């Protein structure tokens, strides 16, 4: 899931969002978002869908299944 951690961080930073802002949207703690971005945890399916909708990408893109 190395791709996922990089994509979450890149998409978040491109929107000028803090980890706390993203955490609030996802309904998780700021620490949880930091763990996603370190690759030490992955979002649940619901979180992946929220991320995809928020950033206007597909879940396949987030998971590295499409270029």
C-alpha positions, 0 to 999 in steps of 0.5 A, a space after each residue: 500500500 505504499 502508493 496509497 500513503 503517498 496519494 493521500 498525502 499528495 491529494 491532501 496537500 494539493 488541496 491545502 488541507 491539514 491532517 486535522 481537517 482531513 480527519 474531521 471529514 473522515 470521522 477519525 483522529 488526526 493521528 489516524 490520518 498520520 498513520 495512513 500517510 506513514 503507511 502504518 494503517 489503511 482507511 476502511 472501505 467507507 474512508 476510501 470512498 469518502 477520500 475518492 469523492 472528496 478528491 475527485 478520483 476513483 478508489 482504484 486510483 487510490 489503491 494503485 489499480 489504475 494509472 
